[in-house]
Amino acid sequence: MDRYELTQPRFKKLVLPNAYLETLAEGFRWTEGPVWFGDRDELLFSDLPNNRVMRWSESGGLSVFRQNSDFENGHTRDREGRLISCSHRGRRIHRTELDGSITPLVERYEGKRLNSPNDIVVKSDGTIWFTDPHYGIQTDYEGGKQEAELPANVYRFDPRDGSLIVVADDFQGPNGLCFSPDERRLYIVETGIQFATQPIQHIRVFDVRDDGRLAGGRVFCTISPGNADGIRCDEEGNLWSSAGDGVHCLDPGGELLGKILVPSTVANFTFGGRNRSRLFLCATRSVYAIFTNVRGASRP
């Protein structure tokens, strides 16, 4: 159990003493945005500064899924199983159709260009929720320097009627986000202003109203060492967060249950594999995996 740090005894039943941290691939610049395709038994993830999306599978190993990806960061799947991606350089979210063609979904809000969409989730009603900080247009490393036209907002897009609304406008740097299993809560990471000496960094939790808007927004927890980036919920409602020393697991009340320790900073991760009980970790220049004893609540 030396790869785990148990803060509460309850964490023991969520992990496996005979499951080891496996290195799946390495040698990237900064890995991000993992998304699992169970129907194809493969993982997609971004090698962000190298401007490409990679593919990994147990049977096929590692290959390039998309080169010159417009600096895609976060990914998810919609209710039809199509890939939905956040483009830093393109300053938009777009959809990869089943034939491989790309359909732009959102590029502007009230006539102004988005900043650099970062992370993205799809609710069970098909609506697409995404964060839009300035990070990707502040450096040439993850997209390219450009002028911001909008504040750093969190949006809800409904592809059924094309409507786009701001659901949260009081973040300095909104980042990862995920729904609770019953979708009554939305967790959103605040990573603050890039290059700030003391950026505001924590995870907030909102109530999801019946009209598709958010209420509340209290601070749920603060992650240390490092800070939160990607987050996911498991089927039991626990929140898992990336951190400087691995992945932290917190119960629905915000109490730290334990950690999976990883040799390098984890930026993002997802549940996948058999029964959605395997964690795939994008950690700095590598991708790791470890089996757990709990299933992810990710959809679809």
Disulfide bonds with the S-S distance in Angstrom:
none
